[in-house]
């Protein structure tokens, strides 16, 4: 007879998280190099990161940073765009370049036997890009088509309004260039921006993988040592506006059967001391399928397939968001439950078992993120680029475990402000407004093109 176990098994021992101590060096031209030797597999990953992103677009040139980054790999003095792609493919490697709000990152990964060739190819791309007119025209056409698609997506429309309301005139308020911004791009602007923005004294080369320190530094010095440094300035940031009241913004999509809800307010930047406490708090509140808002709005009420919260922490600032896509007819009921949960986590301590579950999940999943070399490279890159402590990765689980019930309630009160939320709802305004108007006196309605009605 099989005996049925009536209690769950004891949890497994924590997975060890051991990574080599990073080696840090700086070239005479100011280029920082961070190396993590990792020989579990014969691979190597490179990240050349510049501390300059979309938020640092020159005045009147929205989209220039991303365009320059994307076009970087579309041809050099030695290779056309096609020849470059074929060479990378023959080596079984990958090369990409892109910009985020705060950084521009030029990445490559390959088998370690081709590491020297790929690093040399990165130098070729970095120092001798041609920004072909034909490729730029293709980039602009694709970007304009993608913009049309984005404007048909409720999530994009909600993000556009939320960023405007939260960040005001700060560059973080821009979620995408507009049609005129793309049309304005030209090859001369890309060349000029590349020459002024891609400087070694505002960059760091992160290398993770099966490489030997002395050999790497010798090649880095040979390829990047003569890269001239020069003074640079970043555009002055606009202040982030303070919010005094709760507001309601509706993006009207007549006839829509669904309402996309985004509730947001300013929170913390990525390197804030409360990062670990807010991470745990958010895990309890809305980060996953066992969180409070998910269990409430989906499992108990059946209003949506998913309801979530997150802390979007960037270099200079961050925001808290609560989101759900619900049936139009239950928009008001969904708002009621959101505010119930937002107030509850502020007013009451979470249960000890909720805290334990959240910490167990976060500490358990963390080592998995470093199982692949690319994942480990991403973790190291984030640590370096956001200026996190040198032991951030090694002490991550310890810091998560140190969060208390009191910490969770404290940060909930500090960074969730139901009375000052920017409420954005995308859907049928005629159906939504009667359900949502009780939550704010300041109400505005826009069309899908972002024009006020």
C-alpha positions as CSV (number, residue, x, y, z in Angstrom):
1,X,0.0,0.0,0.0
2,X,1.3,3.4,-1.0
3,X,1.5,5.9,1.9
4,X,0.2,9.3,1.0
5,X,2.5,12.1,2.3
6,X,0.4,14.7,4.1
7,X,3.0,17.4,4.5
8,X,5.1,19.0,1.8
9,X,8.7,17.9,1.6
10,X,11.4,20.1,3.2
11,X,12.8,22.7,0.9
12,X,16.1,21.9,-0.8
13,X,19.3,23.5,0.3
14,X,20.0,26.8,-1.4
15,X,21.8,26.6,-4.7
16,X,25.4,27.9,-4.2
17,X,26.1,31.2,-6.0
18,X,29.8,31.4,-6.6
19,X,31.4,33.6,-9.3
20,X,34.9,34.6,-9.8
21,X,36.0,37.9,-8.3
22,X,35.8,40.5,-11.1
23,X,39.1,41.9,-12.3
24,X,39.0,45.7,-12.9
25,X,41.5,47.7,-14.9
26,X,41.4,51.1,-16.6
27,X,43.3,52.1,-19.8
28,X,45.1,55.4,-20.0
29,X,42.3,56.8,-22.2
30,X,39.8,56.2,-19.4
31,X,38.2,53.0,-20.8
32,X,37.3,50.7,-17.9
33,X,37.6,47.0,-18.3
34,X,35.8,44.5,-16.0
35,X,36.6,40.8,-16.5
36,X,34.9,37.8,-14.9
37,X,36.8,34.6,-15.8
38,X,34.3,31.8,-16.3
39,X,35.5,28.6,-17.9
40,X,32.5,26.3,-17.4
41,X,31.8,26.5,-21.1
42,X,34.0,27.6,-24.0
43,X,32.2,30.8,-24.6
44,X,32.9,34.5,-24.1
45,X,30.5,37.5,-23.9
46,X,31.4,41.1,-24.3
47,X,29.4,44.2,-23.4
48,X,30.8,47.6,-24.3
49,X,28.5,50.0,-22.5
50,X,28.3,53.8,-22.8
51,X,26.8,55.8,-20.0
52,X,24.6,57.6,-22.4
53,X,21.2,56.5,-23.6
54,X,17.9,57.7,-25.1
55,X,17.4,60.1,-22.1
56,X,20.5,61.9,-23.3
57,X,19.3,62.6,-26.9
58,X,20.5,66.1,-28.0
59,X,17.8,68.8,-27.9
60,X,15.6,68.5,-30.9
61,X,17.0,65.1,-31.9
62,X,14.7,62.5,-30.2
63,X,15.6,59.0,-31.4
64,X,19.2,59.9,-32.5
65,X,20.9,57.7,-29.8
66,X,18.8,54.7,-30.7
67,X,19.3,55.2,-34.4
68,X,23.0,55.5,-34.1
69,X,23.2,52.4,-32.0
70,X,21.1,50.4,-34.4
71,X,22.9,51.6,-37.4
72,X,26.3,50.8,-35.9
73,X,26.3,47.2,-37.2
74,X,25.0,48.1,-40.7
75,X,28.3,48.4,-42.4
76,X,32.0,49.5,-41.9
77,X,34.8,50.7,-44.1
78,X,35.8,47.1,-44.6
79,X,32.5,45.3,-44.7
80,X,29.1,46.0,-46.1
81,X,26.0,45.3,-44.0
82,X,25.6,41.9,-45.6
83,X,29.2,41.0,-45.5
84,X,29.3,41.8,-41.8
85,X,26.3,39.7,-41.1
86,X,27.8,36.8,-43.0
87,X,31.1,37.0,-41.2
88,X,29.4,37.0,-37.8
89,X,27.3,34.0,-38.9
90,X,30.3,32.0,-40.1
91,X,31.9,32.4,-36.7
92,X,28.7,31.2,-35.0
93,X,28.7,34.5,-33.1
94,X,26.2,37.2,-32.3
95,X,26.7,41.0,-32.4
96,X,24.1,43.6,-31.6
97,X,23.9,47.3,-30.5
98,X,21.0,49.1,-28.9
99,X,20.1,51.9,-26.6
100,X,18.0,52.0,-23.5
101,X,16.9,55.0,-21.4
102,X,20.3,55.3,-19.7
103,X,22.8,53.4,-21.6
104,X,24.0,52.4,-25.1
105,X,25.3,48.8,-25.2
106,X,27.3,47.1,-27.9
107,X,27.3,43.4,-27.3
108,X,28.9,40.3,-28.8
109,X,29.2,36.6,-27.9
110,X,31.1,33.7,-29.4
111,X,33.0,30.5,-28.8
112,X,36.2,31.2,-27.0
113,X,38.3,30.0,-30.0
114,X,36.9,32.9,-32.0
115,X,37.2,35.5,-29.1
116,X,40.1,37.4,-30.7
117,X,38.4,37.6,-34.0
118,X,35.1,38.9,-32.6
119,X,36.8,41.5,-30.4
120,X,38.7,42.7,-33.4
121,X,35.4,42.8,-35.4
122,X,33.8,44.9,-32.6
123,X,36.7,47.4,-32.9
124,X,36.2,47.6,-36.6
125,X,32.4,48.2,-36.1
126,X,33.0,50.8,-33.4
127,X,35.7,52.8,-35.0
128,X,34.9,52.6,-38.7
129,X,31.1,52.6,-39.2
130,X,29.8,54.0,-42.5
131,X,26.1,54.5,-41.7
132,X,25.1,53.8,-45.3
133,X,22.3,55.9,-46.7
134,X,20.4,52.9,-48.0
135,X,20.5,51.2,-44.6
136,X,19.4,54.4,-42.9
137,X,16.4,54.7,-45.3
138,X,15.4,51.1,-44.5
139,X,15.8,51.8,-40.7
140,X,13.5,54.9,-41.0
141,X,10.9,53.0,-43.0
142,X,10.8,50.1,-40.6
143,X,10.7,52.5,-37.6
144,X,7.7,54.4,-39.1
145,X,5.8,51.2,-39.8
146,X,6.6,50.0,-36.3
147,X,5.3,53.3,-34.9
148,X,2.0,52.8,-36.7
149,X,1.7,49.4,-35.2
150,X,2.6,50.7,-31.7
151,X,-0.2,53.3,-31.9
152,X,-2.7,50.5,-32.4
153,X,-1.6,48.8,-29.2
154,X,-3.3,49.7,-25.9
155,X,-0.2,49.0,-23.8
156,X,1.8,51.5,-25.8
157,X,-0.9,54.2,-25.6
158,X,-1.1,53.7,-21.8
159,X,2.7,53.8,-21.4
160,X,2.9,57.0,-23.4
161,X,0.4,58.8,-21.2
162,X,1.8,57.4,-17.9
163,X,5.3,58.5,-18.8
164,X,4.1,62.0,-19.7
165,X,2.1,62.4,-16.4
166,X,4.9,61.0,-14.2
167,X,8.0,62.5,-15.7
168,X,6.7,65.8,-17.1
169,X,9.4,67.3,-19.3
170,X,12.1,64.9,-18.1
171,X,13.5,62.8,-21.0
172,X,12.1,59.7,-19.3
173,X,8.7,61.0,-20.4
174,X,9.5,60.0,-24.0
175,X,8.6,56.3,-24.7
176,X,9.1,56.6,-28.5
177,X,10.2,59.1,-31.2
178,X,7.4,60.6,-33.2
179,X,7.0,60.4,-37.0
180,X,8.7,63.8,-37.5
181,X,11.7,62.6,-35.3
182,X,12.3,59.7,-37.6
183,X,11.9,61.8,-40.7
184,X,14.5,64.2,-39.3
185,X,17.3,61.6,-39.1
186,X,20.1,61.9,-41.6
187,X,23.5,60.3,-42.0
188,X,25.4,63.5,-41.1
189,X,23.7,63.6,-37.7
190,X,24.5,60.0,-37.0
191,X,28.2,60.5,-37.9
192,X,28.5,63.6,-35.8
193,X,26.7,62.0,-32.8
194,X,28.9,58.9,-33.1
195,X,32.1,61.0,-33.0
196,X,31.0,63.0,-30.0
197,X,29.2,60.4,-27.9
198,X,31.3,57.2,-28.3
199,X,34.2,58.1,-26.1
200,X,36.3,55.7,-24.0
201,X,36.2,57.9,-20.9
202,X,32.4,57.4,-20.7
203,X,32.4,53.6,-21.3
204,X,33.2,50.3,-19.8
205,X,34.0,47.0,-21.5
206,X,32.6,44.0,-19.6
207,X,34.0,40.6,-20.5
208,X,32.6,37.3,-19.0
209,X,33.8,33.9,-20.1
210,X,36.6,31.5,-21.0
211,X,39.4,34.1,-21.5
212,X,42.8,34.6,-19.8
213,X,43.4,38.0,-18.2
214,X,46.8,38.8,-19.6
215,X,45.9,37.8,-23.1
216,X,42.6,39.8,-23.0
217,X,44.2,42.9,-21.6
218,X,46.9,42.7,-24.3
219,X,44.4,42.6,-27.1
220,X,42.2,45.2,-25.5
221,X,45.2,47.5,-25.2
222,X,46.1,46.9,-28.9
223,X,42.6,47.4,-30.2
224,X,41.3,50.1,-27.9
225,X,44.4,51.8,-26.4
226,X,44.7,54.4,-29.1
227,X,41.0,55.3,-28.9
228,X,41.2,59.1,-28.1
229,X,39.3,60.4,-25.1
230,X,37.9,63.9,-25.0
231,X,35.6,66.0,-22.8
232,X,31.9,65.4,-23.2
233,X,28.8,66.9,-21.7
234,X,25.4,65.3,-21.2
235,X,22.2,67.3,-21.7
236,X,20.9,68.9,-18.5
237,X,17.9,67.0,-17.2
238,X,14.6,68.6,-16.5
239,X,13.3,68.2,-12.9
240,X,10.7,65.5,-12.3
241,X,7.4,67.2,-11.3
242,X,5.8,66.7,-7.9
243,X,2.3,65.3,-7.9
244,X,-0.2,66.7,-5.5
245,X,-3.4,65.0,-6.6
246,X,-4.8,61.8,-8.2
247,X,-5.6,62.3,-11.9
248,X,-7.5,60.2,-14.5
249,X,-6.5,60.1,-18.1
250,X,-8.5,58.1,-20.6
251,X,-7.3,57.2,-24.1
252,X,-10.4,56.7,-26.1
253,X,-10.8,53.6,-28.3
254,X,-14.5,53.6,-29.1
255,X,-16.1,50.1,-29.0
256,X,-13.2,48.5,-27.2
257,X,-14.3,45.4,-25.2
258,X,-11.3,45.8,-22.9
259,X,-9.9,48.5,-20.6
260,X,-6.1,48.7,-20.0
261,X,-5.4,50.1,-16.6
262,X,-2.1,51.6,-15.5
263,X,-1.8,53.3,-12.1
264,X,1.6,54.9,-11.4
265,X,3.6,57.2,-9.3
266,X,7.3,58.2,-8.9
267,X,9.3,55.7,-6.9
268,X,13.1,55.1,-6.6
269,X,16.2,54.9,-8.9
270,X,18.0,51.6,-9.3
271,X,20.8,52.3,-6.9
272,X,18.6,53.3,-4.0
273,X,19.2,51.8,-0.6
274,X,15.6,50.6,-0.4
275,X,16.0,48.5,-3.6
276,X,15.9,45.1,-1.7
277,X,12.9,46.1,0.5
278,X,10.9,47.4,-2.5
279,X,11.7,44.2,-4.4
280,X,10.3,42.0,-1.7
281,X,7.3,44.3,-1.2
282,X,6.5,44.2,-4.9
283,X,6.9,40.4,-4.9
284,X,4.2,40.2,-2.3
285,X,1.9,42.8,-3.9
286,X,2.0,42.0,-7.6
287,X,5.1,40.5,-9.1
288,X,3.7,37.1,-9.9
289,X,0.9,34.6,-10.1
290,X,0.7,34.1,-6.3
291,X,0.7,37.8,-5.5
292,X,-2.1,39.7,-3.8
293,X,-3.4,41.7,-6.8
294,X,-3.2,38.7,-9.1
295,X,-5.1,36.5,-6.7
296,X,-7.7,39.2,-6.1
297,X,-8.5,40.4,-9.6
298,X,-8.0,37.2,-11.4
299,X,-8.5,34.2,-9.1
300,X,-11.1,35.6,-6.8
301,X,-13.0,38.1,-9.0
302,X,-12.3,36.9,-12.5
303,X,-11.9,40.4,-13.9
304,X,-8.7,39.7,-15.9
305,X,-6.2,37.1,-17.1
306,X,-3.5,38.9,-15.1
307,X,-2.9,41.8,-12.7
308,X,0.5,42.9,-11.7
309,X,2.7,45.6,-10.1
310,X,6.3,46.5,-10.7
311,X,9.0,49.0,-9.8
312,X,10.6,50.3,-13.0
313,X,13.9,51.6,-11.6
314,X,16.2,53.5,-13.9
315,X,19.5,55.4,-13.4
316,X,18.0,58.8,-12.4
317,X,14.6,57.9,-11.1
318,X,11.9,55.1,-11.2
319,X,8.2,54.6,-11.0
320,X,5.8,52.2,-9.4
321,X,3.1,50.7,-11.6
322,X,0.0,48.6,-11.1
323,X,-1.5,47.2,-14.4
324,X,-4.3,45.0,-15.6
325,X,-6.3,44.4,-18.8
326,X,-9.9,43.9,-17.8
327,X,-13.3,43.7,-19.3
328,X,-14.7,47.2,-19.9
329,X,-17.8,46.4,-17.8
330,X,-15.7,45.8,-14.7
331,X,-13.3,48.7,-14.9
332,X,-14.7,50.5,-11.9
333,X,-14.8,47.2,-9.8
334,X,-11.2,46.6,-10.8
335,X,-10.1,50.0,-9.7
336,X,-11.8,49.4,-6.4
337,X,-9.8,46.2,-5.8
338,X,-6.6,47.8,-6.9
339,X,-7.0,50.6,-4.4
340,X,-8.0,48.1,-1.7
341,X,-4.7,46.2,-2.2
342,X,-2.6,49.3,-2.5
343,X,-4.0,50.7,0.8
344,X,-3.8,47.3,2.5
345,X,-0.1,46.8,2.0
346,X,0.4,50.3,3.4
347,X,-1.9,50.0,6.4
348,X,-1.2,46.4,7.5
349,X,1.9,44.3,7.9
350,X,2.1,41.5,5.4
351,X,1.7,38.0,6.9
352,X,5.0,36.2,7.9
353,X,4.3,33.4,5.5
354,X,3.8,35.9,2.6
355,X,7.2,37.5,3.4
356,X,8.8,34.1,3.7
357,X,7.4,32.9,0.3
358,X,8.5,36.1,-1.4
359,X,12.0,35.9,-0.1
360,X,12.2,32.2,-0.9
361,X,11.2,32.9,-4.5
362,X,13.6,35.8,-5.0
363,X,16.6,34.1,-3.4
364,X,15.8,30.8,-5.2
365,X,15.4,32.2,-8.7
366,X,18.5,34.5,-8.5
367,X,21.2,31.9,-9.2
368,X,19.2,30.6,-12.1
369,X,19.6,33.9,-13.8
370,X,23.4,33.3,-13.8
371,X,23.1,29.7,-15.1
372,X,23.9,30.8,-18.7
373,X,26.9,32.9,-19.5
374,X,24.8,35.5,-21.2
375,X,22.7,35.7,-18.1
376,X,25.8,36.2,-15.9
377,X,27.1,38.8,-18.3
378,X,23.8,40.7,-18.0
379,X,24.0,40.6,-14.2
380,X,27.6,41.9,-14.1
381,X,26.7,44.6,-16.7
382,X,23.8,45.8,-14.6
383,X,26.0,45.9,-11.5
384,X,28.6,48.0,-13.2
385,X,26.4,50.3,-15.2
386,X,24.1,51.2,-12.3
387,X,27.0,51.7,-10.0
388,X,26.0,49.0,-7.5
389,X,28.3,47.8,-4.8
390,X,31.2,45.5,-5.8
391,X,29.7,42.7,-3.8
392,X,26.2,43.2,-5.0
393,X,25.8,39.8,-6.7
394,X,27.5,37.9,-3.9
395,X,25.4,39.5,-1.2
396,X,22.1,39.7,-3.1
397,X,20.4,36.8,-1.3
398,X,21.7,37.9,2.0
399,X,20.2,41.4,1.5
400,X,16.9,39.9,0.4
401,X,16.8,37.7,3.5
402,X,17.4,40.7,5.7
403,X,14.1,42.4,4.7
404,X,11.6,42.5,7.6
405,X,7.9,42.9,7.9
406,X,8.5,46.4,9.1
407,X,10.7,47.1,6.0
408,X,7.9,46.0,3.7
409,X,5.3,48.3,5.3
410,X,7.8,51.2,5.5
411,X,8.6,51.1,1.8
412,X,5.0,50.6,0.8
413,X,4.1,53.8,2.5
414,X,7.2,55.6,1.2
415,X,6.8,54.7,-2.5
416,X,3.1,53.8,-3.1
417,X,0.9,56.9,-3.1
418,X,-2.8,56.0,-3.9
419,X,-3.8,59.6,-3.3
420,X,-1.4,60.9,-5.9
421,X,-1.5,58.2,-8.6
422,X,-1.6,59.0,-12.3
423,X,-4.5,56.8,-13.5
424,X,-4.4,55.9,-17.2
425,X,-7.1,53.8,-18.8
426,X,-7.2,52.9,-22.5
427,X,-10.6,51.8,-23.8
428,X,-14.1,53.1,-24.6
429,X,-14.3,56.4,-22.9
430,X,-18.1,56.5,-22.9
431,X,-18.2,53.2,-21.0
432,X,-15.2,53.8,-18.8
433,X,-15.8,57.4,-17.6
434,X,-19.0,56.7,-15.6
435,X,-17.2,53.9,-13.7
436,X,-13.9,55.7,-13.0
437,X,-14.8,59.4,-12.5
438,X,-15.3,59.0,-8.8
439,X,-11.6,58.3,-8.3
440,X,-10.3,61.7,-9.6
441,X,-11.5,65.3,-10.1
442,X,-8.8,66.1,-12.6
443,X,-10.0,64.1,-15.8
444,X,-8.7,64.4,-19.4
445,X,-9.5,62.3,-22.5
446,X,-7.2,61.8,-25.5
447,X,-7.6,60.0,-28.8
448,X,-5.3,57.2,-29.9
449,X,-3.0,59.7,-31.7
450,X,-2.3,61.4,-28.4
451,X,-4.4,64.5,-29.1
452,X,-6.6,65.9,-26.3
453,X,-10.3,65.7,-27.0
